[in-house]
Amino acid sequence: MAKLQLSCSKPDMDLFCTLLALDPSGREISFATNFEPIPVSQGWLRVALRKLDQEHASSWQPVHRFDEPQPLKPGEIVEAQVEIWPTAVFLPKGSRLALILSGQDYTGTGQPGSSTSGGFLHHDPVDRPPEKYDGEHSVHTGGGRECWLQLPVIPG
């Protein structure tokens, strides 16, 4: 999961978290599907629906209630926890992980063979009208603002 401090110039924002694996030389390690290469994992949250279900959330998995929209106010910093979908991979020694934060689906690095969000896209103009979601999105760090990515590591 990722815990982030966010602000937006619009009343809502979609936050997409993409976790990439990089081999020791810095090349992306993508994972096979029946379609296109995909990244290690991804997560997505409509930030106005960030309210947690405290009864069911845990220190390793946020569970959101989705029952009370909390619109953003321009410049206001809010905390959001985003679930990164569970997965299990073995990475070669010296590999690195990268977290990419975006206001839209992951479209890849532009390198041949780069992973993408594939067919799992969130671009319907009725569900994501530009006037509501195409704002300036900011991640705030430092000054006591906690931002982190939490990943389990199983020693090999």
C-alpha positions in Angstrom: 0.0 0.0 0.0 1.0 3.6 -0.5 0.2 6.4 2.0 0.3 9.8 0.4 -0.4 13.5 1.2 -2.2 15.0 -1.8 -3.8 18.2 -3.1 -5.6 19.0 -6.3 -6.9 22.1 -8.0 -10.2 20.3 -8.8 -12.8 18.7 -6.4 -11.6 15.2 -7.1 -8.6 13.3 -8.6 -7.9 9.8 -9.6 -4.5 8.5 -8.3 -2.9 5.6 -10.1 0.1 3.9 -8.5 2.2 1.7 -10.7 5.0 -0.5 -9.3 7.8 -1.3 -11.7 10.6 -3.8 -11.3 14.0 -2.9 -12.9 16.8 -5.4 -13.4 20.3 -4.6 -12.2 21.1 -2.8 -15.5 18.0 -0.6 -15.1 15.8 -2.3 -17.7 12.2 -2.9 -16.8 11.2 -6.4 -15.9 7.7 -6.8 -17.2 5.3 -9.7 -16.6 3.5 -11.8 -19.2 -0.2 -11.8 -19.8 -2.4 -13.0 -22.7 -2.3 -9.4 -23.9 0.5 -6.9 -23.3 3.3 -6.9 -20.8 2.2 -5.6 -17.4 4.1 -4.0 -14.4 4.6 -5.8 -11.1 1.5 -4.3 -9.7 -0.9 -1.3 -9.7 -3.4 0.4 -7.5 -6.0 3.1 -8.1 -8.1 5.4 -5.9 -10.6 8.1 -6.6 -9.4 10.4 -3.9 -12.8 11.9 -2.9 -13.7 8.3 -1.8 -10.6 8.0 0.4 -12.5 7.4 3.7 -11.3 4.2 5.3 -13.4 1.5 6.8 -11.6 1.4 10.2 -13.2 -1.9 11.1 -11.9 -3.8 8.1 -8.7 -1.9 7.2 -5.4 -3.2 8.5 -1.8 -1.9 8.7 -1.1 -3.6 5.4 -4.4 -3.2 3.4 -6.6 -0.1 3.3 -10.3 -0.8 2.9 -12.4 2.1 1.8 -16.1 2.7 2.6 -17.1 4.4 -0.7 -20.2 5.7 1.1 -19.3 9.4 1.7 -17.6 11.5 -0.9 -15.2 14.0 0.6 -14.5 16.5 -2.2 -11.2 18.2 -2.3 -10.7 21.9 -1.8 -8.1 23.7 -3.9 -4.8 23.7 -2.0 -6.1 21.6 0.9 -3.7 18.7 1.7 -5.4 15.3 2.4 -4.1 11.9 3.3 -5.0 8.9 1.2 -4.0 5.3 1.4 -4.0 3.4 -1.9 -4.1 -0.4 -2.1 -1.4 -1.8 -4.4 -2.8 -5.1 -5.6 -1.2 -8.2 -4.0 1.3 -10.2 -6.1 4.3 -12.4 -5.6 7.4 -12.1 -7.7 11.0 -13.2 -7.4 13.5 -10.6 -8.6 17.2 -11.1 -9.4 19.7 -9.8 -6.9 20.4 -6.1 -7.5 17.0 -5.4 -8.9 15.2 -2.2 -8.0 11.6 -1.1 -7.6 10.1 2.2 -8.8 6.7 3.6 -7.9 5.1 5.8 -10.5 2.3 8.1 -9.4 -0.1 9.5 -12.0 -3.5 11.0 -12.5 -4.2 8.6 -15.4 -3.6 5.0 -16.4 0.0 3.9 -16.8 1.0 4.1 -20.5 4.5 2.8 -20.2 8.0 4.2 -20.3 8.1 4.5 -24.1 10.8 1.8 -24.4 10.1 -1.3 -26.6 8.5 -4.0 -24.5 7.5 -1.6 -21.7 4.6 -2.6 -19.6 1.3 -0.6 -19.6 -2.1 -0.8 -17.9 -3.2 -2.7 -21.0 -6.9 -2.9 -21.6 -7.8 -1.9 -18.0 -8.3 1.8 -18.7 -10.2 4.5 -16.9 -11.0 7.0 -19.7 -14.7 7.1 -20.1 -15.7 10.8 -20.4 -18.9 10.2 -18.5 -17.1 8.6 -15.5 -14.1 10.9 -15.7 -15.2 14.2 -17.1 -12.1 16.4 -17.8 -13.6 19.4 -16.0 -13.7 17.4 -12.8 -10.4 15.3 -13.0 -7.9 17.1 -15.2 -6.5 19.4 -12.5 -3.1 20.0 -11.1 -2.2 17.1 -8.8 0.5 17.4 -6.1 2.1 15.0 -3.7 3.4 16.7 -0.5 6.4 15.4 1.4 8.5 16.6 4.3 7.6 18.8 7.2 6.0 15.9 9.1 3.9 14.7 6.1 4.2 10.9 5.9 4.4 9.5 2.4 5.5 5.9 2.0 5.2 2.7 0.0 4.9 -0.5 2.1 5.9 -3.8 0.6 6.3 -7.2 2.2 9.7 -8.8 1.7 10.1 -12.6 2.0 13.7 -13.4 2.6 15.0 -15.9 0.0 
